[in-house]
Amino acid sequence: MAEQENKKRDNVPDACPHCGYKLTPWQQVLLGVDRALVCKNCWYRIILDVEIPDEESNDIKNSKGKEK
């Protein structure tokens, strides 16, 4: 469980990828939780990709076929 939390923190950038403006620790937390944030400096929308584990993606595919 702790390893998953560390992976999430590693994926969160410490600066805006567009202008390089340093994100505050609170903005990094919000970005880690919400996976989206708007830079205060350049108004660039920072969106992090969501990784879906293979087990969940298979469940989603299987449930879509059963609904029909």
Contacts in CASP RR format, 6 or more apart in sequence:
PFRMAT RR
TARGET T0000
AUTHOR 0000-0000-0000
METHOD contacts of the structure
MODEL  1
MAEQENKKRDNVPDACPHCGYKLTPWQQVLLGVDRALVCKNCWYRIILDV
EIPDEESNDIKNSKGKEK
8 32 0 8 1.000
9 32 0 8 1.000
11 32 0 8 1.000
11 48 0 8 1.000
12 28 0 8 1.000
12 31 0 8 1.000
12 32 0 8 1.000
12 48 0 8 1.000
13 23 0 8 1.000
13 28 0 8 1.000
13 31 0 8 1.000
13 46 0 8 1.000
14 22 0 8 1.000
14 23 0 8 1.000
14 28 0 8 1.000
15 21 0 8 1.000
15 22 0 8 1.000
15 23 0 8 1.000
16 23 0 8 1.000
16 39 0 8 1.000
16 41 0 8 1.000
16 42 0 8 1.000
16 44 0 8 1.000
16 46 0 8 1.000
17 44 0 8 1.000
17 46 0 8 1.000
18 39 0 8 1.000
18 42 0 8 1.000
18 44 0 8 1.000
18 46 0 8 1.000
19 39 0 8 1.000
19 41 0 8 1.000
19 42 0 8 1.000
19 44 0 8 1.000
20 41 0 8 1.000
21 39 0 8 1.000
21 40 0 8 1.000
21 41 0 8 1.000
21 42 0 8 1.000
23 31 0 8 1.000
23 37 0 8 1.000
23 39 0 8 1.000
27 37 0 8 1.000
27 40 0 8 1.000
30 37 0 8 1.000
31 37 0 8 1.000
31 46 0 8 1.000
31 48 0 8 1.000
32 48 0 8 1.000
35 47 0 8 1.000
35 48 0 8 1.000
35 50 0 8 1.000
36 45 0 8 1.000
36 46 0 8 1.000
36 47 0 8 1.000
36 48 0 8 1.000
37 45 0 8 1.000
37 46 0 8 1.000
38 44 0 8 1.000
38 45 0 8 1.000
38 46 0 8 1.000
39 45 0 8 1.000
39 46 0 8 1.000
52 60 0 8 1.000
END
